[in-house]
């Protein structure tokens, strides 16, 4: 089934895009010394107060084996009732709260399956709420490193079999939202995510989380 490898980058994107929201950071806005745990707690509280968001997403993927770099632009939408849409030029991933849809226009394939915690896709609430059980926060008791981008938090997966060993996020202290994220996978590849045109608490209709595919699409229904 060709969809198996086609979604690796999309799954990585889900992991980090769950908390990627925020604009540029100015050192003049610094909020004083904060521990890594304090920064994470404030980011989590900010996210939990949102009804949803939408944004343009830029993915820069550095392929270790081929020593190449590709840049792809997409869009993402999230509603706090576990509805999510991530769209790149040839790929879409939609979660309607219960069902996970993966569509690849290049292969004209649609994969449908029940959404569970074992689906390989981590939704926003799960990432933030599950940090204590799924991820270790490096140097949680120490002051968070701060640079021109914001406060940097380094996360490490507790599961050594996870495809995503390390995730680094930068949090803007002016609004406690993530403004940049970096993911390293087990194969030595690196993906950097940037966000533009962020809209917080937009009206996101149910139709945005429904799947409409062209006639002739091969549908693989695993429900």
N, C-alpha and C positions, 0 to 999 in steps of 0.2 A: 504494500500500500504506500504510494508515493508521498502521502501527506506526512509520514512519520518524521522525516528529517526536515521537511520544508518549514516546520513551525518552531525549530529550535530558537531562532532569534526572537520570534514573537513571544515565546514563553519567558525568555529572559527579560524582554521588555515589560511584561506584566509584573514581574517581580519588583522592578524598581519604579515603574511608572505609578505604582500605587501611592507613593508619597512624593512624587515629583510635582510640585506646584510652587511657584514663587518667581519673583523677578530678580533683577540685579541687586548686588549688595554693595553698600558703601561703608568703608571702615569707620566713618564718622557716626554710624548708627549703632556701634557696638554696645552691647547690653552688659558689659562687665564680664568677669570670669565666671564661667559656668562649667560644671562637671558634665561629662558625656551623658550621664543619666538624666541630669536636669534638662539638657537640651532635647534629648529624646522624649522626655515626658511632656515638654511644652509643645513639641511638634505633634505628638499624639493627641494632645488635648485640642490643639488647633484643628487637626484633621477631623476629629470626632464631632466638632461643632458644625461642620459643613454638611449641607444637604447633597452636594455633588459638585462636579466641576467638568469643564471641557477645556482642551488646549491643543495646540499644535505641538507635535513631538518630532525632534530631530534625533536620529540614531546614527552614531558614528561607530562602525564596527571594524576592529582591527583583527584580521585573520592571521593568526600566528604562523600556521604552516605555509601559506602562500605569500606571507609578508606583504599583504595588500590591505588597503583601507577603503571602505565604501561608506557613503553617506546617504541616508534615506529619510525622507520626510513623511510624516503621517499625522493622524489625528486620533485623539482618545477622548472618551466620555465616560464618566462614572456617576452613578446615583447610589445613595447610601442604603438602598434596598437590595444591594448586591447585583445590580445591573451594570454591565461594563461593555464598552465597545472600543476596540483598537483596530485601526485601519491603516494599512500601507498600500501603495499602488497596486500590488497584485495579491494581497492577503488581507483577510478580515478575521477577527476573533470577536465573538459576541457571547456574552453570558446574560441570559434573561432572568437570572435568579435561581433557576433550577436546571436549565439545559445549556450545554456548551456547544457552540457552533464554530467550526473552523472551515473557512472557505478560501480556496486558492484558485484565482482566476487563470493563472498560467496553466494549471493542470485541469481546470474545470471540474474541481472536486469539492464536495461539501461533506464534512464529517460531523455527525451529530452524536452526542453522548450525554448521559446524565452528568451534571456538574457535582463533583464531590471533592473532598480535600486531597484525593489521590489523582485528580485529573491532570496534575502537572501545571496548573495555572493558579497563581496565588492572587486573590483579590485584595483590594486595599485594606479592608477590615482585618483580614487574616494576617497580613504582614505586620500591621501595627499591634494587633492584639496578641499575635503569636510570637512576638520577638523573644519573650522569655523562655518559650518552649522550643523554638526552632532555630534561634540565632543567639550567638554570644555577642555582647557589646564590648568591644575591646577597650580596656582602660576606663571602665565605667566610673571608677571612683576618682579619676584624675581630671584635671581641667581639660576641656575640649580644645583641640588644636584649632587655631583661627588663622585664616589667611584672607586674601582679597576677595575670595568667593563667599566665605561664611564660616560657620562652625563645621568642622569635619568629623564625621562619625564613621568608624570602621566596624563592620559587622561580619561575623564569621559563622557559617552554617554549622550547627552541632552534628548534623548527619554527615559523616565523612563520604557517604555515597551520593550526596547531593550534587547536581550539575552546576550549582552556583555556590562556589566555596566562599567567595568574598564579595561583599557589596560595600561601597563607600558612598556616602551622601554628604552634601554640603547644605547646611540649613542657614537661611537668612535670618539674623536676629532681629530684623526690623518687623518681621511678620511671623516668624517661626514656621516657615514653609520651606520645603526643599527646593533649591534652585539648580542643582546639578547632581548627577549620579553616575557612578562608574561600577561596572560589573566585570569580574574576572571569572572565567569558567575553568573547568578542570583540564581543558585542552590548551590552556595558555592564551586563549582569545580574550580580547578586551572590548567592552562596549561602553560608550559614553552617551548619556542622554541629556538633551537640552530641551527647554520648554519655551514656547512663544505664545502670545495671544491667549493668555490664561483668563478664563471667566469663572468666577466662583459663584456657586449657588444658582446656576442657570435653570431655566425650565427645560427639562429633557423629557420629551414625550415617549410613551411606550413604543411607538413605531420605530424609534432609533435603535431599539434592542430586539427588533424582529429581523429575520433573515429573508431577503429576496434575492434569488439567484437566477441567472439566465436559463432559458429552456435548453435542455440537453445536458445540464450539469449532472455529473455522476454523484449520486447521493449514497453515502455509507452511513446507515443508521444503526448505532450500537446500543440504542435504548432497550 
